[in-house]
């Protein structure tokens, strides 16, 4: 793969995560919070930058001190913040998140993060990127929704691999049927898709077997589907379903599960750009996810790339 200016251009939410400081069942018994720079696309871009990749973030924040803080924190990780827009009306978005050993409980206050317009994603930017990535969170509200789906089509045409974290949540996107349609419209661009079993159950509204989940996404047009199984490992179905591999998990002490998925996908995509096989990419993702799970808060400013291949 010929190196481009950016290994990854991530598009979507940049927001403040207010995360509970103690383990709780949910937000109802969370009393104190600590502020972190958040937003899955921003975290993925930052994690890939920590691994030595060149990345850029397309996002929107409010014209306020919280937006300035978030942009500064992203810049400190080495991500190019030139494409972060400022909305003159909507304030910076925030999310309250519980600290938990399972799927976190959260409440999102959506404002500036969804104000992404076509002018923010230029053809030149897409031509200079290896991966174009977004999330269901980012796709859930207009105008960002239409902007990102249309940009994915241009990204594929420009030779950029389209990537999706299918982190669907009904409280963020109540219209499940619309969500399924938009996800399919995005995936038809030959997407690389990462999702968990919980994500899949929320997307389809019912439990499905692993093979049914993977087949559904290939049917939408995804060329690679990575289904994460928590402590049980992961499954990667690539080449539009022609290649399939299962990767076993290993026991890890959980100190903070928040952001583990973003860490995993950063390792996976980095390994892919390094020319590794799907199985090696999945193991690389698991290695850096293990580091994240054992770390409270974000990953260290720099992470040795060698950790992916240990």
N, C-alpha and C positions, 0 to 999 in steps of 0.2 A: 504494500500500500504506500503510495507516494505521500510523504508528509505534507500537510497543509499548514497554513498560519495558525489555525486553531484546531486542536484535537477535538474540541467540543464547543458548540454554541448551545447554551441552555436558555430556554425561554419560559418565563412564567413568574411565579410568586417569589418576591423578596419581601420578607415581613419579619416582625419581631415575635419570637417564641418566648412566652412567659411560662417556664417549666417549673413544676412543683419541685421543692427541694427534698421531700421525703417520699418514700414509697407509700402509695395509697391505692385503694381500689379504683377510685375515679375522682373527678373534680369536686364532688360533693364533700369530700373530707380532706381536700388539699387546702392548706391554710397559707403557706408562704411560697413565693415564686421567685425565680431568678431569670433575668433577661438574657437572651441569646439572639444572635443573628440567625434567622430561620428562613424557611421556604425551601422545599425540596430541590428545585432547579438550582438555586443559589448554593445549596449544600453540595450538590453533585459537582458543580463547577469548581467549588472550593476544594473538595476532596481530590478531584483529578489534578488540580493545580498543586496540591500538597504532594502528589506523586510525581511531579515534575512535568506535567502536561501544560501546554498553553491553552487557556480557555477564556471564553467571553460569556457574559450574562446579559440577556435582554430582559428587562424588567421595568416596573414603574413603582415609584414611591411618592409620597406626598412632599409638598414643599414645607418641610418641618424638620425639627432637630432629630426626630427618630429616623426619618429617611436618610438624613446626613450620616447618622451613626451607622446605619445598616450598610450604606455604600462604602463607608470607611472600613468596616469590618471585612467586607468582601474583598476590597482592594488589598487589605493586609495579607490575604491568602495568596495573592498573585493573580487573581482573576482580573481580566480587562473589564473595567466598569464604564467604559466610554458609551456603552449602549443602554445604560440605565437612565430611563426618562424620569422627569419630575412632573407630576400633575399639579396644576395650580389651584385645584378645588378640593379634590378628594385627599383625606389624610392617609398616612401610612397605615397599612393593614397590620393587625396583631392577631395572634392565636394563643389561647390558654391551653396548656398541655399538662396532663398528669404524669408523674413519674411512676412507671409501672414495669413489671417484668413481662408483661404481655403487650397487646395492642393498646397504645395510649388512648385515654379519653381526651377529647379536645373540643373547644368552641372557637370558631373562626369569626373574626369581625372583618368582613371583606370591604375594602374601599379602593385605594389606589392600585392595588396589585392587578386588578382586572383591566386597567386602562391601557392596554397594549394595542397599538394600531399598526396597520401595514407599513407606514413610514418608518417604524422602528426596526423592521427586519428587511434589510436591503438585499438585492441579488448579489452584490459584491461580498457581503458578509457570508452568505450561504456558500458561495463559490470557494471561499477560503476556509471552510469547515469540513472536518471528517465526519463528525456526528452532529445532528440537529436533535435536541432532546426537549421534551416537555412532560407534563404530568396531567392527570385527570383533574386535579385541583385547578390548574391553569386553564384547562379546556372547559370548565364548568360554567363560566359566565362570559357574556358579551361585554365589550367588543373583542376581548382577547380570544374567545372561542373561534370566531370566524377568521380572525387574523392568523392564528397559529395553524389551523387546518389548511388554509390557503398557502401559508409559507412552507408547510411540509411538502406540498406538491412541487413547489419551486425548488425545495432542497433536494428532493429526489432527482429532479431534472438536472440539477447542478452537480450530481454525482456525490451527494452527501447522504450518509446513512441516517435514516430517520429512527429515533428512539423514543420509547414511551414508558414511563412508570405508571402502570395502570392502577394507581392508588385511589380507586373510586370509593367515595363515602357518601351514603344517602343524605347525611345532614349537610353536606356541601352541595350536592347535586340531586335534589329530590326526584326529578323526573328521570327514572331509570331507563325508560324506553328511548328518550332523547339521548341520554348518555351512551347507550349502546350504539346508536346511530352515529354519533360524533366520533366515538372511539373507532368504529369500523371505517369511517371516512378518513381518519388519520392513519390507521393501520394499513390501508390499501396501498400505501406508498412503500411497501416492502419493509415495514418497521421491525426493529428489534424491540421486543416487549418484555418487561420484567413485571411480575406480579406474584403475590402470595396466595395461599389457599383462601385466606380471609378476604383478600381483594376480590377473588373470583366469585366467592359466594355472594358478596355484596353486588357485584356487577350483574350476575345472572339471577339474583333473588332467590337462589336455592343452592344446596350443595350439589356439586358435580364431581365426577371422577377426574383424576388427573388427566387421563387421555381425552376426556370430553372437553376439558378446559383448553388444553393445548390445541385440539382439533378446531375448536371454535375460533381461536385467534388466527390459526393458519387460514381458516376459511375467510377471515376478514382481509387477508392479504399479508399478514405478518410473515417475514421470512425466518425469524428466529424468535422462539418463545422460551423464556427462562422462568420456571415456576419454582419459587423458593418454598421450602417446607419446614422452616424453623430449624429446630435441633436435629431434624431428620435429614437435612441436606437440601438438595435441589435437583431439578430435572431440566435439561436443556434439549430442546428440539430445534434443530437448525436445518438450513437448506430447504425451507418450506415443508418440513416434516420428514425429509428423507434420511436425516441423521438424528439419532436419539442417544442420550447418555444420562445416567443417574449418578449423582455424586453424594456419597454418604456424609452425614454430619458428625460432629464430635461435641462432647459435653464442654460447656463454657460457663463460668460464673458470670451471671448477669448483674452488672452494676448500673447500666443505663442503656436501655434498648432504643431510645430515641435516636433516629438518624442511621440506624444499622442498615436499612435498605439502601440509603444513598451511598453509604460506604461500600456496600457490596457491589453496586452497579458501577461505581467508580473503578473498583478493582477489575471488574469484568471487562468494561470497555477499554481500559488501559491495556489489559492483556491482549484483547482483540487487536488493538493497534500495534502491539508488539509482535503480531503474527502467531499468537498461540491458538491451540485448538479449543473448541467449545468446552471440553472437559477441563482444560488448563485454565480457561477464563473463569469458569465457575469456581474452581479451587482458589484462584487469585481473589475473587470476590469474597469467598468465605474467609480467607486469611485476614483481609483488612476489616471485614465485618466483625471478626472475633476481637480485633484490636479496639474497635469502636465500642462494642458491648462491654468491654472491661474498662472503659474510660468514661468518667462522668463529664458531660459536656462535649464540646467538639474535639476532633482529633488534634494531635500536635501540629504546629505550624508547618512542619515538613515531615513527610513519611518516606522512608527509604523504599524505592521501588522494589528492591530485592525481597521485601516482606511478602510480596505477591506470589513469589515462586519458591518459598520455603516448603 
